[in-house]
Amino acid sequence: MRHPTHSHTRVPDHAVLRAQLDLYGNRIGDEGAKAIGDALHVNGVLTSLNLEHNQIGVEGGKALREIAKGRPSLTLELYGN
C-alpha cells in the first residue's frame, strides 16, 4: 500500500493566522462562558468568536470581558444574551 507523501510548507514570518469559532445558540450559559474564557487564555490564534444567543448572564459576561481586555484583536459577538 502506498502512503501519500507530505510536503512541509513554511509559513512566512509576516503571515497572520486567523481562526473563527461560531457557537451561536448552544445554550452554554455562564459556566460555559467561563470555560471558554479560560481556554482563550492559552489560545492566541482565535480572532473571532460568535457566542450570540447562548444564555450568558452577568457572570459569564464578566469572564469574557476580562479576556477581551487583553486581546484587542479578538472580536466577540454576544448579541441576545
N, C-alpha and C positions, 0 to 999 in steps of 0.2 A: 504494500500500500504506500502510495506516495504522500508525503506530508508537504503542505504548502510552505514555501519559504517566506520568511518575514523580513520585510525591509524596515530599517530604522530611519525615521525622518527626524532630523534635528529641528526643533522649533527655534526660530530666530530670537535673540535676546530681546528685541523690541516688540515681539508679539504679545498681545494681550489675550489671555484666556478669559472667556466669559461663560458662565453657566446660569441657566434659568431653571427654577423649580415652581411648578404650578400645583398647589394643594387646595384649589378652590372647592369649597363646600364639603369638607371632610369631617366637620364637627370635632376638631382637635381640642377645642376648649383651652382653658388656662394652663392646665398641666402639659398639654401638647405644645403650646406656645413656649412654655418654659424649657421643655426638652429641645425644641428647635433652637431656642436661644443658646442653650449650652452647646449644641452641635455647631452653631455658627462661630463659636469661639475658636474652633480648630479648622474650620473650612474657610479658606481665604479666596476661593475661586468663585463662589456664588455671587452673582451680581444682581439677580432679580428673583424675588420670592413673592408669589401670589398666595396670600392667606385670606382672601375675601370669603365672607360667609362661613366662618369656622367657629362661631360661638366663643370667640376670645373676649374675655372681660378685662377688667382693670388690671388685675394681677398679671395676666399674660401680656397685656399691652405694655406694662412697665418693663417686663423682662425683655421684650423686643425693642423697646425704646433704648435701653441701655446698650444693646448690641449695635443699633443703628447709629448711636453717637460716635462710636469708634470706627464705623465703616461707611464713610461718605459715598463710596461707590456702590453701596447696596441699595437697591430700590425695593421697598416693602409696599405691597398692596394690601390694605387692611379694611377696605370698604365692607360695610354690612356686618360688623362685629359688635 
